[in-house]
């Protein structure tokens, strides 16, 4: 009897072990990498980009549903501080370090690029696009890729090409940052678990407009109404996600411009949704203006000295000095 019980216990343990191992095997393997830096090319100094292992957001914590349903494989997120462009040497070192970790965690079912989109590197036209291209060369084209970004980032043709799903913030100031990154991850997991995989269509429309953040707050018109159209397009049947990128004026690079992207499975809805957003962006381009009165620095200081208001705030046009 004792031997039988022991045998039963052993069998139960073996079954539990096998069940746990097969559950682990079924979990998709998703890598994470990105570049979270925006820098001004108008600053004379240079800076290094440094990679750090990202900690997962709360919605992917170990006790969350999304955290438990996936084997998350973070590599490196490149960061720096607001100032001048990144040096080519530090960019190469960062990319090579990230690729080494990415290779060591192979294979992948999917990949999440957590990018800002406004990194400038000496001698590199499109740092995020180049990084994504080099990661894709390692992980292969079968891995489903989602890219989540800041709306002040730039979506180059290469960034669009290497993203199967892509999204961005819909508010500036970015009250919806967490929600937006989460949306990109939720859509990725839904496409994986449903077996739908890569959306059949993606539309990329460049809007040749480049405005600073101070001109494009979504709390005021015309950005308020423009961005209110994004969820409308997203809700069209056959559309998975939609986004409008303002771009980054302090980068002064060829890829920096307004962009609209829509992804989905219905060709007509994806096309017409993207055209609708891009056309509105273009139509209202001359209506953007500074939220507060804007003057040269000397006049601002004269006004501050003469004013009775305390404190009297003067904001640098570059969002923050040096941008980023
Ligand atoms: Zn931003």
Boltz pocket constraint, residues with backbone or C-beta under 6 A from the ligand:
constraints:
  - pocket:
      binder: B
      contacts: [[A, 150], [A, 151], [A, 152], [A, 153], [A, 174]]
      max_distance: 6.0
